[in-house]
Amino acid sequence: MDSSKYFATFFTLSLTLLLLSFPCEGQLSPTFYDSTCPNALTTIRTAIRSAISAERRMAASLIRLHFHDCFVQGCDGSVLLDQTSTIQTEKTSLANNNSARGFNVIEDAKSKVEKICPGVVSCADILAVAARDSSAAVGGPSWTVKLGRRDSTTASRSLADSDLPGPFDDLLTLLSKFSNKGFNAREMVALSGAHTVGQTQCRIFRSRIYSNGTDIDAGFASTRRRQCPTTGGDTNLAPLDLVTPNSFDNNYFKNLVQKKGLLPSDQVLFNGGSTDSFVTEYVNNPQTFSSDFSAAIVKMGDLSPLTGSNGIIRRICSAIN
């Protein structure tokens, strides 16, 4: 071998060994805590199951909390931060104020994990695992959660106001907001299927049930008016799915076909538009919905995570260390 080939080979081998010696930043892995906190996932699951056993609605709240975290700054636990002189909390944004909940459940899970592995597991990861465990606890799909996220030291109410989908968004607005995060129409409809569980407040759906529009079933509207008067009762709750409100299934899509979507942003998914076919498919193929939802939420969990030396591991989820 001539000297030039020798040195080229030597350089290539040395570079390869050098690269292998560095940790691979930026990549999430299901086994991230296997050596540093092997009981983390079991501890989180126990805490989440206990909370849902006490209040079935909590499953929907925790899935929603993970969604509202990832759509603002990425999956970094920013939604969990309280307001301070330097932190602009997302908790008071239009989409979260007086509606986002489950913060205490995440804090409880974090506390239990801190007792066995101090300073190891991020709040962002706990939130991602909680969403999976919540789905499974109410009969929904499970999926493999990739781990290794770190927590942000900032939050953004302005981004929460602009980036999160709203209950009155039309179809084009919804498609645009999801597309901005890398999701296609099919994935948007699949993720919207999380509304098969959970409840919403009268102030959010009042305009729809009193609209006398052609896109809402008259009997359904009449039933919903019983707990939502024209004035007052703003915080009265109604299930997003009247039939199986505490089970994660495909009944949400069946409701849309029957013009029984409670939120305006739900019914626009089946109203003569481009997403009608996805709704119909999920009505006829619940396993397809389950599979698509799992894939979409795993993809959501990959939105701009802080990894490696970026971010921190918060000791409590509501404040920076």
Secondary structure, DSSP 8 states (H G I E B T S, - for coil): --HHHHHHHHHHHHHHHHHHTS--TT--BTTTTTTT-TTHHHHHHHHHHHHHHH-TTHHHHHHHHHHHHHTTTSSSSGGG----SS---STTSTTTTTT---HHHHHHHHHHHHHHSTTTS-HHHHHHHHHHHHHHHTT-------B--BB-S---HHHHHHHS--TT--HHHHHHHHHTTT--HHHHHHHHGGGGS-EEEHHHHHHHHTS--TTS-HHHHHHHHTTS-SSS-TT-EEESSSSSTTS-SSHHHHHHHTT--SSHHHHTTSSSSTTHHHHHHHHH-HHHHHHHHHHHHHHHTTSS-B-TTSSB--SSTTS--
